[in-house]
């Protein structure tokens, strides 16, 4: 029987989607991305395949998850299987340099970004930044490995002192630091290419803005006692339609896109992920559920396969 297949590598993050799919009776199973075998000469099973790999897979010991995902997605797409979040989506979500290049080429404003291939090139890359900047691993998430600097001399001392962690692919991103009058960034959650809601994520706790994680960093803003995450009621802006067209261009259907607004009111987009985690308390307060939206979307896509399967069409 055709079913929904979930490509992932985090049991904890899979559990809420598992429950949402079970809740509406959608047949589903996991394809766990870490290591294994893929018979690329055999036809894949029938069904809908949802790719929700996280850029932090290597931090949970799954260092081969991206390569595993690439092999599976090439196999699936070669057989015209229904894939939600394509191989192209994977490549953009797993590389901050690829993301910023794609956004910029599409006409979406991003902070100035320079890729440094190898740690020994980071200081060289930073010399052209006149003001504050960030240094990030090319593949990561949850704020892991991000460091802020006011100038290149400060960075040079940090590199010399061995204060940098590794980058799993050997690439680092040096990026202009955007300062905002708002104490939050906005995370736009899309399912099936449509906006579900926009989430304000308070920046007082540092760079870890993942909505499922508790803060582990010293707060940067101590006089804030509001919610860490809150759904922005009635959010609407022309950037949403631009994001939708960008997603369609790159085969991205379920994702979160994050932006920050500077003092002049300019929007800068800086992150996109396809592993779709949501904050339970913010959703409870707003009466919304991202996982239920995903489950309903996947159920519709699975139903669409039935007449195609009956006629032998793809």
Order of alpha helices (4+ residues) and beta strands (2+ residues): beta-alpha-beta-beta-alpha-beta-alpha-alpha-beta-alpha-beta-beta-alpha-beta-beta-beta-beta-alpha-beta-beta-alpha-alpha
